[in-house]
Amino acid sequence: MTDLHIHHTRLTPQMRGVLQGMARAGHPPLHTRTPEDARKAYEAGAGVLEVPKAALPRVEDFHIPARDGYRMPARLYAPIEAGGAALPLLLYLHGGGFTIGSIATHDVLCRELARLSGAMVVSLEYRLAPEHRFPTASNDAWDALAWLAQHAATLGADPARLAVGGDSAGGTLAAVNAILARDAGLPLALQLLFYPGCAAHQDTPSHATYSRGLVLEEPAISWFFGHYVQSRAEREDWRFAPLHAPDVEGVAPAWIGLAECDPLVDEGVDYADKLRASGVAVDLEIYRGVTHEFIKMGRAVPEALKAHADAARAMRQAFGME
């Protein structure tokens, strides 16, 4: 049996069906395109496997200023109308290897998190590489979190109940933000991390085991990160690789949701271990038989619905809503 066949026996039947559908569609891989084309392709395909788009009583587009004056697009999702009780707020940072992804590609997911948790979600369109290289994305994410902490009340949010979350590269940004928040004395209720990138060099066993045929392939990882980080020093900077953070004591409690058949699974477990070793409360879930990106496949992959519900429950508990 080939390596690929062995992995495919680990996959759920639904996940295998998704991968077969992708193979049949025959789209050129993202890493063979220009960043601009890759962004368009990712956006075009983003809704294909998603659950239906939830209607919410309040969805508003606005802008958040970055430190250099750039106005970052943001979208607010709330499960109740403006003017009601102040809601806890999650800043959500989308995935896409720091190179692709947008508010649009993660619209359905953010709606689900708001709907299921009862909290407000603000999705941020931070600046992307290669036009904006390291550390622009993590600076943008931090500037947004700091701004939201100051302006929560004007949005109808509760400044005493803030959290940060994201998937993949957005999970990296969320983990980094949790460290920056601790350093700034900004209390966060939770860091919500879906399969975050945490390591500098992609050299864990899962990077070898799951490098081909499972949505996120090794050439794509190299392509994404090559656009964002330019040197060994940048790769080993904890703002790219939070496993290199010198100290994570006192950061926000974490909920970490990983995919079993994902190159990033080992470093996600390693980061959970690093947090726990520093006394941080960690709830770690590993969803069996699914790949990277599964949380955006709720129409096809039942584990996505479970992950949405688990993450929303973690938000409610962290925010004292149940």
C-alpha positions, -999 to 999 in steps of 0.1 A, spaced: 0 0 0 12 35 -8 16 60 20 -13 78 5 -35 47 7 -27 42 43 -38 78 52 -69 74 31 -79 44 53 -77 67 83 -101 92 67 -138 92 74 -159 81 43 -173 117 40 -138 132 41 -126 107 15 -156 118 -7 -146 154 -4 -110 146 -15 -122 126 -44 -145 155 -54 -115 179 -53 -94 155 -74 -122 152 -100 -126 190 -102 -90 192 -112 -83 228 -103 -46 238 -105 -31 238 -70 -30 273 -53 8 271 -51 10 270 -89 -8 304 -92 0 340 -85 -11 351 -50 -38 372 -66 -51 343 -86 -49 320 -56 -70 345 -36 -97 345 -62 -97 307 -65 -99 303 -27 -127 328 -25 -146 312 -54 -144 277 -37 -149 289 -1 -186 283 1 -189 251 -18 -189 227 12 -201 252 38 -233 249 58 -260 273 46 -253 310 55 -271 318 87 -291 350 87 -282 371 118 -301 402 131 -269 423 130 -241 422 104 -221 454 99 -190 463 79 -167 488 94 -129 497 96 -103 495 123 -72 516 122 -38 500 121 -7 516 137 4 531 103 -31 546 96 -42 519 72 -79 512 77 -85 475 81 -118 461 69 -138 443 96 -172 427 98 -192 425 130 -217 396 135 -241 396 164 -270 372 172 -291 401 187 -300 436 174 -279 466 184 -291 482 216 -296 450 235 -274 437 263 -236 441 259 -223 409 243 -189 392 248 -167 397 217 -144 373 198 -119 388 173 -117 362 145 -86 359 123 -90 339 91 -67 313 77 -49 312 44 -12 310 50 -9 347 55 -13 350 17 -49 342 9 -83 344 27 -106 372 36 -137 382 55 -157 367 26 -139 333 27 -147 329 65 -182 346 65 -202 314 70 -179 302 98 -180 335 117 -218 335 114 -220 300 129 -197 310 158 -219 340 166 -251 321 161 -241 291 182 -223 310 210 -245 340 214 -214 362 214 -204 389 190 -178 380 164 -156 406 146 -138 392 115 -107 411 105 -92 415 70 -56 419 80 -30 427 53 -16 397 33 18 387 20 37 390 -3 26 426 -5 28 429 33 53 406 48 61 395 84 52 409 109 25 430 93 -3 404 99 5 399 136 8 437 141 -26 442 123 -42 416 144 -29 431 176 -38 466 166 -74 454 160 -76 436 193 -63 466 212 -87 489 193 -117 466 201 -108 465 238 -109 503 238 -140 507 216 -160 476 226 -188 496 243 -194 516 212 -201 484 193 -224 470 219 -198 446 233 -186 440 268 -149 451 272 -145 428 302 -153 397 280 -129 396 251 -115 366 232 -93 360 202 -96 331 177 -86 319 142 -79 289 120 -45 279 105 -24 310 100 -52 329 118 -48 305 147 -11 314 147 -21 351 148 -46 344 176 -20 326 197 5 354 192 -22 379 202 -29 361 234 8 365 243 8 402 233 -24 407 253 -8 392 284 23 415 279 0 445 276 -21 436 307 -52 431 285 -72 402 300 -87 378 275 -113 351 284 -101 326 257 -79 319 228 -98 297 203 -73 280 179 -84 258 150 -53 238 137 -29 267 143 6 269 128 30 269 158 64 257 146 92 274 128 104 247 103 75 223 95 98 194 106 74 174 129 65 138 119 29 148 108 44 172 82 61 141 66 31 118 71 4 141 57 24 160 32 5 149 1 -31 144 -11 -49 158 20 -60 194 12 -29 212 27 1 199 8 38 205 15 44 226 -16 16 249 -6 29 254 29 63 264 15 47 287 -10 25 304 17 53 308 42 78 318 16 57 349 8 54 359 45 88 351 62 120 358 44 147 345 67 156 318 93 155 346 120 119 355 110 108 318 110 122 314 145 106 346 157 77 337 181 54 360 163 56 335 134 62 303 155 46 307 190 64 275 201 94 297 202 78 321 226 102 324 256 73 324 282 36 317 278 27 318 316 -4 338 322 -18 338 287 -55 332 281 -70 298 285 -70 279 252 -95 258 233 -76 240 205 -93 220 178 -70 199 155 -76 177 125 -60 142 128 -49 140 92 -32 174 90 5 183 86 -1 208 115 -15 183 140 18 176 159 27 212 164 -8 220 176 -4 192 203 31 206 211 17 240 216 -11 226 239 17 209 259 37 241 261 7 260 274 -2 233 299 34 232 312 31 269 320 -1 264 339 -25 276 312 -58 258 311 -61 239 277 -91 221 262 -76 200 233 -99 183 208 -85 162 179 -111 154 153 -105 120 138 -103 111 102 -104 147 89 -80 170 72 -69 207 75 -97 231 65 -124 207 76 -142 233 97 -153 250 64 -168 217 51 -199 215 73 -223 204 44 -201 173 38 -181 165 69 -201 160 102 -169 167 123 -171 203 111 -205 207 128 -191 191 160 -161 215 159 -184 245 155 -205 234 184 -175 226 206 -159 259 199 -191 278 206 -195 259 239 -159 269 249 -168 305 241 -199 304 262 -181 288 291 -151 312 289 -175 342 287 -196 330 317 -227 325 296 -235 290 309 
